[in-house]
Amino acid sequence: MNKKNIKKKPYIFFFLAIIFLFNRPVASLDDSDVLIDRVFMTAVKKSNYNKVEEMLDKDAAVNYKDSENLVALSYALLNDDRKMFDLLVAGGANTKVTILNKTSLLIHYVNNQKYSLIEDLVKSGVNLNFQDKLGMTALMHSIEKGNVNAVNLLIRENFDKDLTDFSGKTIFDYADSSRNLLIKKLIKNLNTSN
């Protein structure tokens, strides 16, 4: 009988330890400690420049990825907000960060039919030859999506014309498949210029 009582005692200590741990007071956290990055992202989305500056001064994580796997720069670009873009880059935002599922900011931007901040992205050091999970570059995506303005801006930049996606297609192959005659002409002229 004594042996059975001894075997049960370790379980009693285990339960007492659990009760002790759960009855301890929890240290309260200031909301600003927990939510600074969320407040920062909301301010970026709403183009609240003063709040973004305040959050940057409080060391908000400028390259923080939200639940959508997007960074603050993603939202500034989607809003075509040059002022916010400049503010974030000055605050240390990384224009070479990958977002979503191995996508660059530039690819995400042109896929959303945007183009006005392409030159700003290029000046900030974005990789024009970045290949996504399919091996496609921003120029390939622009051609495929029919984003004529993006194609026109991107072909002026220094990029690798011979780069292929992972299936072996070049920008010239994408242009051949395009229904947009202006894109076909722009890429054809690019091919004949060299």
VENCOR-V533764 format. One record per backbone hydrogen bond with DSSP energy under -1.0 kcal/mol. NH is the residue of the N-H (numbers start at 0). CO is the residue of the C=O. Records with the same first field share a line. If there is no record, write none. Layout:
NH->CO ; CO
This chain:
4->0
5->1
6->2
7->3
11->7
12->8
13->9
14->10
15->11
16->12
17->13
18->14
19->15
20->16
21->17
22->18
32->29
33->29
34->30
38->34
39->35
40->36
41->37
42->38
43->39
44->40
45->41
46->43
47->42
48->46
51->47
52->48
53->49
54->50
55->51
56->52
57->53
58->55
59->54
61->59
63->60
65->69
68->65
74->70
75->71
76->72
77->73
78->74
79->76
80->75
81->79
84->80
85->81
86->82
87->83
88->84
89->85
90->86
91->88
92->87
96->93
98->102
99->68
102->98
107->103
108->104
109->105
110->106
112->109
113->108
117->114
120->116
121->117
122->118
123->119
124->121
125->120
129->126
131->135
134->131
140->136
141->137
142->138
143->139
144->140
146->141
147->145
150->146
151->147
152->148
153->149
154->150
156->153
158->156
162->159
164->168
165->133
167->164
173->169
174->170
175->171
176->172
183->179
184->180
185->181
186->182
187->183
188->184
189->185
190->186
191->187
192->188
